[in-house]
């Protein structure tokens, strides 16, 4: 049976707290959530070897924040990030697995 989020909130600008309808509470770090972005470009980028010489952009140097989190139907959430990324669709099942 699909578990449904009853309440989502950012705690201390560091974690996303999700209270589920089965009384389970999940706490996911903002950075972990961003790193787990399921969009095609992020999945492809995660397969690349790390580049220690890559220069960070100005937005990457700022603390990462969720700008907006909007429901997509009854099955997912779209998250807009402070680094400008907004193409990841996080299914409810995926959020629960994190």
N, CA, C and O atoms as a DFTB+ gen file, in Angstrom:
392 C
 N C O
     1  1       0.831      -1.176       0.000
     2  2       0.000       0.000       0.000
     3  2       0.881       1.247       0.000
     4  3       1.868       1.311       0.733
     5  1       0.532       2.224      -0.809
     6  2       1.295       3.457      -0.940
     7  2       1.175       4.300       0.323
     8  3       0.071       4.589       0.786
     9  1       2.316       4.692       0.874
    10  2       2.345       5.589       2.028
    11  2       2.251       7.018       1.502
    12  3       2.838       7.344       0.470
    13  1       1.520       7.861       2.204
    14  2       1.271       9.227       1.760
    15  2       1.894      10.212       2.748
    16  3       1.706      10.080       3.958
    17  1       2.646      11.216       2.228
    18  2       3.159      12.243       3.132
    19  2       2.011      13.117       3.637
    20  3       1.189      13.586       2.850
    21  1       1.961      13.328       4.924
    22  2       0.942      14.187       5.527
    23  2       1.480      15.594       5.759
    24  3       0.732      16.571       5.718
    25  1       2.796      15.687       6.005
    26  2       3.392      16.994       6.266
    27  2       4.847      16.972       5.817
    28  3       5.583      16.031       6.114
    29  1       5.254      18.015       5.098
    30  2       6.643      18.184       4.683
    31  2       7.106      19.543       5.170
    32  3       6.403      20.543       5.019
    33  1       8.305      19.571       5.762
    34  2       8.832      20.864       6.214
    35  2      10.350      20.799       6.278
    36  3      10.936      19.746       6.529
    37  1      10.969      21.947       6.046
    38  2      12.425      22.059       6.163
    39  2      12.745      22.431       7.600
    40  3      12.160      23.357       8.162
    41  1      13.680      21.699       8.185
    42  2      14.082      21.907       9.581
    43  2      15.508      22.454       9.600
    44  3      16.421      21.845       9.043
    45  1      15.689      23.593      10.237
    46  2      17.017      24.210      10.414
    47  2      17.762      24.424       9.097
    48  3      18.992      24.448       9.084
    49  1      17.041      24.579       7.999
    50  2      17.640      24.773       6.664
    51  2      18.565      23.636       6.252
    52  3      19.301      23.771       5.275
    53  1      18.544      22.509       6.980
    54  2      19.469      21.413       6.713
    55  2      18.793      20.100       6.359
    56  3      19.405      19.240       5.725
    57  1      17.534      19.932       6.760
    58  2      16.867      18.637       6.590
    59  2      15.435      18.837       6.151
    60  3      14.787      19.824       6.498
    61  1      14.952      17.866       5.369
    62  2      13.536      17.813       5.022
    63  2      12.894      16.772       5.932
    64  3      13.294      15.608       5.936
    65  1      11.916      17.191       6.685
    66  2      11.163      16.299       7.576
    67  2       9.872      15.913       6.865
    68  3       9.126      16.783       6.417
    69  1       9.606      14.618       6.761
    70  2       8.364      14.125       6.157
    71  2       7.637      13.283       7.194
    72  3       8.176      12.299       7.701
    73  1       6.418      13.676       7.500
    74  2       5.563      12.893       8.380
    75  2       4.588      12.128       7.488
    76  3       3.849      12.728       6.708
    77  1       4.593      10.803       7.608
    78  2       3.813       9.930       6.750
    79  2       2.495       9.548       7.416
    80  3       2.333       9.661       8.631
    81  1       1.555       9.090       6.581
    82  2       0.238       8.724       7.098
    83  2       0.260       7.478       7.985
    84  3      -0.712       7.210       8.691
    85  1       1.355       6.716       7.959
    86  2       1.462       5.538       8.831
    87  2       2.213       5.858      10.123
    88  3       2.677       4.957      10.822
    89  1       2.327       7.158      10.434
    90  2       2.939       7.678      11.658
    91  2       4.462       7.561      11.685
    92  3       5.072       7.786      12.730
    93  1       5.084       7.217      10.563
    94  2       6.539       7.206      10.442
    95  2       6.980       8.629      10.093
    96  3       6.312       9.323       9.325
    97  1       8.104       9.054      10.660
    98  2       8.689      10.354      10.331
    99  2      10.050      10.116       9.696
   100  3      10.881       9.396      10.250
   101  1      10.280      10.722       8.532
   102  2      11.567      10.622       7.842
   103  2      12.268      11.963       7.916
   104  3      11.629      13.014       7.874
   105  1      13.579      11.920       8.026
   106  2      14.386      13.133       8.019
   107  2      15.512      12.918       7.021
   108  3      16.338      12.021       7.194
   109  1      15.549      13.738       5.976
   110  2      16.524      13.587       4.901
   111  2      17.328      14.877       4.815
   112  3      16.752      15.965       4.790
   113  1      18.646      14.767       4.769
   114  2      19.445      15.991       4.649
   115  2      19.182      16.620       3.280
   116  3      18.968      15.922       2.289
   117  1      19.205      17.942       3.248
   118  2      18.984      18.674       2.002
   119  2      20.019      18.251       0.958
   120  3      19.681      18.047      -0.208
   121  1      21.271      18.121       1.377
   122  2      22.327      17.731       0.436
   123  2      22.098      16.315      -0.086
   124  3      22.295      16.060      -1.274
   125  1      21.686      15.390       0.782
   126  2      21.408      14.019       0.351
   127  2      20.265      14.015      -0.661
   128  3      20.316      13.293      -1.658
   129  1      19.246      14.811      -0.407
   130  2      18.104      14.894      -1.310
   131  2      18.535      15.433      -2.671
   132  3      18.120      14.904      -3.702
   133  1      19.360      16.477      -2.686
   134  2      19.837      17.057      -3.950
   135  2      20.728      16.062      -4.679
   136  3      20.618      15.912      -5.896
   137  1      21.609      15.379      -3.952
   138  2      22.509      14.399      -4.574
   139  2      21.749      13.223      -5.168
   140  3      22.238      12.577      -6.096
   141  1      20.566      12.937      -4.650
   142  2      19.761      11.806      -5.119
   143  2      18.800      12.209      -6.236
   144  3      17.918      11.431      -6.600
   145  1      18.958      13.405      -6.780
   146  2      18.037      13.868      -7.820
   147  2      17.895      12.802      -8.910
   148  3      18.894      12.349      -9.470
   149  1      16.653      12.401      -9.211
   150  2      16.439      11.316     -10.160
   151  2      16.366      11.739     -11.631
   152  3      16.088      10.902     -12.489
   153  1      16.608      13.009     -11.940
   154  2      16.485      13.442     -13.342
   155  2      17.606      12.823     -14.182
   156  3      18.633      12.399     -13.652
   157  1      17.394      12.781     -15.477
   158  2      18.342      12.139     -16.387
   159  2      19.716      12.795     -16.355
   160  3      20.727      12.093     -16.362
   161  1      19.780      14.122     -16.320
   162  2      21.091      14.783     -16.338
   163  2      21.865      14.527     -15.051
   164  3      23.084      14.360     -15.093
   165  1      21.184      14.492     -13.912
   166  2      21.878      14.204     -12.648
   167  2      22.326      12.749     -12.584
   168  3      23.410      12.458     -12.080
   169  1      21.508      11.838     -13.085
   170  2      21.914      10.424     -13.097
   171  2      23.133      10.244     -13.984
   172  3      24.056       9.509     -13.631
   173  1      23.144      10.914     -15.142
   174  2      24.288      10.825     -16.053
   175  2      25.534      11.436     -15.416
   176  3      26.626      10.875     -15.509
   177  1      25.364      12.587     -14.771
   178  2      26.492      13.267     -14.126
   179  2      27.072      12.416     -13.000
   180  3      28.279      12.454     -12.761
   181  1      26.230      11.649     -12.306
   182  2      26.729      10.828     -11.197
   183  2      27.615       9.679     -11.677
   184  3      28.355       9.098     -10.883
   185  1      27.547       9.347     -12.973
   186  2      28.375       8.279     -13.530
   187  2      29.762       8.769     -13.947
   188  3      30.665       7.966     -14.183
   189  1      29.926      10.096     -14.037
   190  2      31.211      10.660     -14.424
   191  2      32.193      10.550     -13.266
   192  3      31.802      10.638     -12.102
   193  1      33.478      10.356     -13.589
   194  2      34.468      10.337     -12.507
   195  2      34.584      11.731     -11.882
   196  3      34.413      12.729     -12.583
   197  1      34.867      11.819     -10.594
   198  2      34.997      13.129      -9.953
   199  2      36.158      13.920     -10.554
   200  3      37.197      13.356     -10.897
   201  1      35.968      15.212     -10.674
   202  2      37.012      16.092     -11.195
   203  2      37.447      17.035     -10.073
   204  3      36.758      18.016      -9.795
   205  1      38.574      16.755      -9.430
   206  2      39.007      17.590      -8.303
   207  2      39.418      19.000      -8.717
   208  3      39.579      19.871      -7.862
   209  1      39.589      19.233     -10.014
   210  2      40.006      20.553     -10.497
   211  2      38.831      21.404     -10.979
   212  3      39.029      22.524     -11.449
   213  1      37.627      20.886     -10.867
   214  2      36.453      21.635     -11.322
   215  2      36.252      22.872     -10.457
   216  3      36.336      22.817      -9.230
   217  1      35.986      23.979     -11.121
   218  2      35.750      25.240     -10.414
   219  2      34.264      25.342     -10.079
   220  3      33.413      25.159     -10.949
   221  1      33.959      25.632      -8.826
   222  2      32.574      25.771      -8.394
   223  2      31.993      27.083      -8.897
   224  3      32.683      28.102      -8.946
   225  1      30.717      27.049      -9.271
   226  2      30.030      28.275      -9.645
   227  2      29.656      29.034      -8.374
   228  3      29.710      28.480      -7.276
   229  1      29.278      30.294      -8.524
   230  2      28.921      31.087      -7.340
   231  2      27.716      30.493      -6.617
   232  3      27.656      30.538      -5.389
   233  1      26.744      29.930      -7.367
   234  2      25.575      29.339      -6.708
   235  2      25.938      28.050      -5.972
   236  3      25.290      27.708      -4.983
   237  1      26.960      27.331      -6.435
   238  2      27.394      26.105      -5.762
   239  2      28.147      26.403      -4.467
   240  3      28.266      25.527      -3.610
   241  1      28.650      27.612      -4.315
   242  2      29.393      27.986      -3.114
   243  2      28.464      28.429      -1.985
   244  3      28.875      28.468      -0.825
   245  1      27.227      28.761      -2.312
   246  2      26.256      29.173      -1.311
   247  2      25.623      27.947      -0.667
   248  3      25.612      26.875      -1.272
   249  1      25.099      28.081       0.541
   250  2      24.403      26.947       1.159
   251  2      23.220      26.508       0.288
   252  3      22.465      27.344      -0.210
   253  1      23.068      25.225       0.112
   254  2      22.001      24.670      -0.710
   255  2      20.673      24.776       0.026
   256  3      20.583      24.445       1.209
   257  1      19.641      25.240      -0.678
   258  2      18.310      25.378      -0.078
   259  2      17.252      24.897      -1.050
   260  3      17.453      24.903      -2.264
   261  1      16.125      24.481      -0.502
   262  2      14.948      24.200      -1.323
   263  2      14.216      25.525      -1.490
   264  3      13.835      26.157      -0.505
   265  1      14.022      25.941      -2.724
   266  2      13.305      27.184      -3.013
   267  2      11.799      26.932      -3.047
   268  3      11.005      27.703      -2.507
   269  1      11.433      25.831      -3.696
   270  2      10.012      25.501      -3.826
   271  2       9.885      23.990      -3.967
   272  3      10.730      23.331      -4.572
   273  1       8.820      23.462      -3.401
   274  2       8.524      22.033      -3.514
   275  2       7.038      21.925      -3.803
   276  3       6.201      22.242      -2.957
   277  1       6.718      21.468      -5.027
   278  2       5.316      21.434      -5.416
   279  2       4.885      20.025      -5.800
   280  3       5.641      19.293      -6.439
   281  1       3.670      19.646      -5.412
   282  2       3.180      18.305      -5.749
   283  2       2.942      18.175      -7.251
   284  3       2.517      19.120      -7.917
   285  1       3.223      16.992      -7.760
   286  2       2.924      16.619      -9.141
   287  2       1.871      15.519      -9.034
   288  3       2.195      14.369      -8.739
   289  1       0.625      15.871      -9.274
   290  2      -0.459      14.911      -9.097
   291  2      -0.457      14.378      -7.676
   292  3      -0.200      15.110      -6.720
   293  1      -0.746      13.099      -7.555
   294  2      -0.746      12.437      -6.244
   295  2       0.424      11.473      -6.091
   296  3       0.408      10.601      -5.223
   297  1       1.447      11.634      -6.946
   298  2       2.496      10.623      -6.953
   299  2       3.919      11.146      -6.765
   300  3       4.837      10.347      -6.576
   301  1       4.131      12.478      -6.812
   302  2       5.507      12.976      -6.776
   303  2       5.550      14.447      -6.365
   304  3       4.526      15.115      -6.221
   305  1       6.798      14.922      -6.183
   306  2       7.054      16.340      -5.898
   307  2       8.164      16.824      -6.813
   308  3       9.129      16.106      -7.073
   309  1       8.017      18.043      -7.297
   310  2       9.064      18.705      -8.067
   311  2       9.740      19.687      -7.119
   312  3       9.076      20.497      -6.471
   313  1      11.069      19.610      -7.043
   314  2      11.817      20.481      -6.140
   315  2      12.637      21.467      -6.961
   316  3      13.359      21.082      -7.880
   317  1      12.514      22.745      -6.615
   318  2      13.354      23.791      -7.198
   319  2      14.431      24.130      -6.173
   320  3      14.132      24.427      -5.017
   321  1      15.686      24.083      -6.613
   322  2      16.837      24.244      -5.730
   323  2      17.477      25.611      -5.883
   324  3      17.335      26.255      -6.922
   325  1      18.180      26.054      -4.853
   326  2      18.866      27.346      -4.878
   327  2      20.025      27.368      -5.877
   328  3      20.505      28.443      -6.236
   329  1      20.480      26.194      -6.330
   330  2      21.549      26.166      -7.338
   331  2      20.986      26.269      -8.759
   332  3      21.727      26.135      -9.733
   333  1      19.673      26.507      -8.877
   334  2      19.044      26.698     -10.186
   335  2      18.458      25.437     -10.780
   336  3      17.759      25.510     -11.791
   337  1      18.715      24.294     -10.195
   338  2      18.213      23.027     -10.735
   339  2      16.753      22.839     -10.353
   340  3      16.362      23.106      -9.217
   341  1      15.938      22.374     -11.316
   342  2      14.521      22.161     -10.995
   343  2      13.856      21.106     -11.867
   344  3      12.636      21.121     -12.028
   345  1      14.634      20.197     -12.429
   346  2      14.030      19.203     -13.322
   347  2      13.805      17.841     -12.677
   348  3      13.308      16.926     -13.333
   349  1      14.156      17.695     -11.420
   350  2      13.963      16.402     -10.752
   351  2      12.544      16.227     -10.252
   352  3      12.000      17.100      -9.576
   353  1      11.949      15.093     -10.587
   354  2      10.629      14.720     -10.087
   355  2      10.849      13.570      -9.098
   356  3      11.245      12.473      -9.491
   357  1      10.591      13.827      -7.826
   358  2      10.818      12.857      -6.753
   359  2       9.501      12.139      -6.460
   360  3       8.589      12.724      -5.877
   361  1       9.405      10.881      -6.861
   362  2       8.180      10.127      -6.590
   363  2       8.044       9.912      -5.082
   364  3       9.026       9.946      -4.341
   365  1       6.822       9.694      -4.658
   366  2       6.574       9.449      -3.238
   367  2       7.310       8.190      -2.786
   368  3       7.862       8.161      -1.686
   369  1       7.325       7.153      -3.616
   370  2       8.040       5.920      -3.269
   371  2       9.531       6.189      -3.107
   372  3      10.164       5.653      -2.198
   373  1      10.096       7.022      -3.991
   374  2      11.504       7.350      -3.926
   375  2      11.819       8.120      -2.647
   376  3      12.803       7.821      -1.970
   377  1      10.989       9.110      -2.311
   378  2      11.184       9.863      -1.065
   379  2      11.133       8.929       0.144
   380  3      11.933       9.055       1.071
   381  1      10.200       8.005       0.123
   382  2      10.087       7.063       1.243
   383  2      11.346       6.200       1.351
   384  3      11.791       5.889       2.456
   385  1      11.916       5.814       0.218
   386  2      13.096       4.960       0.245
   387  2      14.339       5.685       0.766
   388  3      15.262       5.059       1.287
   389  1      14.349       7.010       0.617
   390  2      15.503       7.775       1.121
   391  2      15.463       7.859       2.632
   392  3      16.347       8.461       3.240
